[in-house]
């Protein structure tokens, strides 16, 4: 067993001891081979300390199949409504989110869907910075799942190095264009999760 995998196992074990909702114990089980979940979030901004989560999309990847029939797209009700400046980016207006799910309701649907699958995302560290504080408040621990950043897979594939993520959707679109994946429309959580899933399958042997 490698040093990295040992560290991951110890971290997961520590997280499990902090778990306050035993119904999520299965999230700590070893991942099933060839099963992942692509995730994308839309937020009111990029600063998790002052901005808020607006929507989350998640799609299962089973082997070489993207299961769009069972995908999730959850609209949340944030504590502060979106402003005109951010509506231009994500397209979610106050009328769209004021009837959305509470964060607890969102997590009650999202966490069983994620299960013990590794999470696939484009710059997923940003999404996790918004999700994990909510998850920790809800079940006592952050998400224990391994996280895969398709930027790193693309770097290995292309031999290049991504030096910044100032424009996330444009970066994702650029990767998809290089891989021949159709653009589905940026700054929509479900579309971005689907493009991420397609890119992942292109980049995974």
ABEGO torsion letter per residue (X at the ends): XBAAAAAAAAAAAAAAAABABAAAAAAABBBBBGBBBBBBBBBABABAAABBBABBBBBBBBEABBBAAABBBBBBBBABBBBAAAAAAAGBBAAAAAABBBAAAAAAAAAAAAEABBBBBBGAAAAAAAAAAAAAAAAGBBBABBBBBAAAAAAAAAGBBBABAABAAAAAAAAAAAAGBBBAEBGBAAAAAAAAAAAAAAABX
